[in-house]
């Protein structure tokens, strides 16, 4: 069974966005992540902000990139739910960590936080419905 057949067969809430909608949202969010996270890592590398500030950004990046292989490769819904919770938590942590240094970066994370909040509720719903 392909990943798409597997995903289509899952019991999902009626409000689940179409895959094309999800893709479009990520096309908006990824450039925000690229610019803001890149800026944080650059400033840390230049020792212009303390390196611990980059920790939640790094964890977030790893967890975000791990979601697709976990969800669609391993097809492990509970692990994907844990992963997306890590993504959500690290966005908040990153916003708090960067706020004293570059408030615009914290504020730029708001669309990412909103989307991951929606995606988290969706993931938890799918996980619960297919347990």
C-alpha positions as CSV (number, residue, x, y, z in Angstrom):
1,X,0.0,0.0,0.0
2,X,1.4,3.4,-0.9
3,X,1.7,6.1,1.7
4,X,-1.1,8.0,0.0
5,X,-3.5,5.0,0.1
6,X,-2.6,4.4,3.7
7,X,-3.2,8.1,4.6
8,X,-6.5,8.2,2.6
9,X,-7.7,5.1,4.5
10,X,-7.2,6.7,7.9
11,X,-10.2,7.9,9.9
12,X,-9.7,11.7,9.8
13,X,-11.8,14.6,11.1
14,X,-14.2,16.1,8.6
15,X,-12.2,19.4,8.7
16,X,-9.0,17.8,7.5
17,X,-7.4,20.0,4.9
18,X,-6.7,18.6,1.4
19,X,-3.1,17.5,0.9
20,X,-2.7,20.3,-1.6
21,X,-3.8,22.9,1.0
22,X,-1.3,21.5,3.5
23,X,1.4,21.8,0.8
24,X,0.5,25.4,0.0
25,X,0.6,26.3,3.7
26,X,4.1,24.8,4.0
27,X,5.2,26.7,0.9
28,X,4.4,29.9,2.9
29,X,5.9,28.7,6.2
30,X,9.2,27.2,5.0
31,X,10.6,30.5,3.7
32,X,9.8,32.1,7.1
33,X,11.6,29.3,8.8
34,X,14.6,29.5,6.4
35,X,15.1,33.2,6.9
36,X,14.5,33.4,10.6
37,X,16.2,30.2,11.7
38,X,19.1,31.0,9.3
39,X,19.4,34.4,10.9
40,X,19.5,32.9,14.4
41,X,22.2,30.4,13.4
42,X,24.2,33.1,11.6
43,X,24.1,35.4,14.7
44,X,25.1,32.5,17.0
45,X,28.0,31.6,14.7
46,X,29.1,35.2,14.8
47,X,28.8,35.2,18.6
48,X,26.3,38.0,18.4
49,X,23.8,36.1,20.5
50,X,24.5,33.3,23.0
51,X,24.5,29.8,21.5
52,X,21.8,28.4,23.9
53,X,19.3,30.6,22.1
54,X,19.8,28.4,19.0
55,X,19.0,25.1,20.9
56,X,15.2,25.3,20.4
57,X,15.6,26.3,16.8
58,X,17.9,23.3,16.1
59,X,15.6,20.8,17.9
60,X,12.6,22.3,16.1
61,X,14.3,21.9,12.7
62,X,15.2,18.2,13.5
63,X,11.7,17.4,14.7
64,X,10.1,19.2,11.8
65,X,12.2,17.3,9.3
66,X,11.6,14.0,11.1
67,X,7.8,14.3,10.9
68,X,7.3,13.1,7.3
69,X,9.5,10.0,7.6
70,X,7.8,9.1,10.9
71,X,4.2,9.7,9.7
72,X,4.5,8.4,6.1
73,X,7.6,6.2,6.2
74,X,7.2,4.4,9.5
75,X,3.4,5.0,9.5
76,X,3.7,5.5,13.2
77,X,0.9,7.7,14.3
78,X,1.7,7.9,18.1
79,X,5.3,8.7,17.4
80,X,4.3,11.3,14.8
81,X,2.0,12.9,17.5
82,X,4.9,13.0,19.9
83,X,7.1,14.5,17.2
84,X,4.6,17.3,16.4
85,X,4.2,18.1,20.0
86,X,8.0,18.6,20.1
87,X,7.7,20.9,17.1
88,X,4.9,22.9,18.8
89,X,6.8,23.2,22.1
90,X,10.0,24.2,20.5
91,X,8.4,27.0,18.6
92,X,7.2,28.5,21.9
93,X,10.6,27.9,23.4
94,X,12.4,29.5,20.4
95,X,10.1,32.5,20.5
96,X,10.9,33.0,24.2
97,X,14.6,32.5,23.7
98,X,15.0,34.9,20.9
99,X,12.6,37.6,22.2
100,X,15.3,39.5,24.2
101,X,17.6,39.6,21.2
102,X,15.4,39.9,18.1
103,X,11.7,40.4,18.7
104,X,11.0,40.4,14.9
105,X,12.1,36.7,14.8
106,X,9.8,35.8,17.6
107,X,6.9,37.6,16.0
108,X,7.7,36.0,12.6
109,X,7.1,32.6,14.2
110,X,3.4,33.4,14.8
111,X,2.1,31.9,11.4
112,X,4.3,28.8,12.0
113,X,2.9,28.5,15.6
114,X,-0.7,28.9,14.3
115,X,-0.2,26.3,11.6
116,X,1.5,23.8,13.9
117,X,-1.2,24.2,16.5
118,X,-3.8,23.3,13.8
119,X,-1.6,20.5,12.5
120,X,-1.1,19.2,16.1
121,X,-4.9,19.0,16.8
122,X,-5.3,17.2,13.4
123,X,-2.5,14.8,14.2
124,X,-3.8,14.1,17.7
125,X,-7.3,13.5,16.3
126,X,-6.0,11.2,13.6
127,X,-3.9,9.3,16.1
128,X,-6.9,8.9,18.5
129,X,-9.3,7.9,15.8
130,X,-6.9,5.2,14.5
131,X,-5.5,3.9,17.7
